[in-house]
C-alpha cells in the first residue's frame, strides 16, 4: 500500500487555531491527519486520502485551568 502525501501541513499554536482549522476542513470535507512528536512505531504517518496534516508540535505548553 502506498503512502499518501498531505497537500498542506499546518502548525497551529493554540486550541483556538485548531478549532478554526477543523471547522474549515469539516465544511469543505477535507481529510485531516494529526501529527505530534514523531513517535509512531510504524515509522511514518499516512495522510489517508491526501488532505492536510496538522502538526501539533508547537502546542507544547501544559495548560491548567
N, C-alpha and C positions, 0 to 999 in steps of 0.2 A: 504494500500500500504506500503510495507516495504522499509526502507531507505537503500541505497547502501553506502558502505564504500569505500573511495578512497584507492588505493593501495600505494599511497605516498602523503606526504604533503611536499611542498617546500615553503621556506620563502625567496624570493628574497629581495635584499636590494636596487635595482635600476631599472629604466625603461629598462636599457640595459639587465639586467638579466631576466626580464620578457619577453622581446623580444626574447632572446635566447631560453628560455623555450618554448614559444609559437611556435617558428619555429620548434623545435624538435617534439612537440606534433602534430602540423599540418602535418608534414611529415609522422609521424607514426600513424596518425589518433587516437590519444589518447584523450579521453574526458577530459575537464578541467572545474573545478568549482572554481570560485574566492571566497575568504573569507576575510572579513575585518571588524573588530570591534565588532563582536558578537552582532549585533543589530537587528537580524532577528526577526520580530514579530511572526513568526511561531514557533520559538524556536530553530531549528537546520537547517542547510542546508542539502540538499540531493545530494550526488555526483552521479547524474544520470548516470547509465551505468558504474560505477566504475571510472576508470581513476585516475587523480591526483587532488589534491586540492592545489591552490596557495594561501598561507596565506600572505596577503599584510600588515600585522601588523607592519613589520619593516620599511615600507615606510611611515613614519610619519612626514617627513620634508616637509615644504612648499617650492616649487621651483618657483622662479620668474626669468624671462629672460628679 
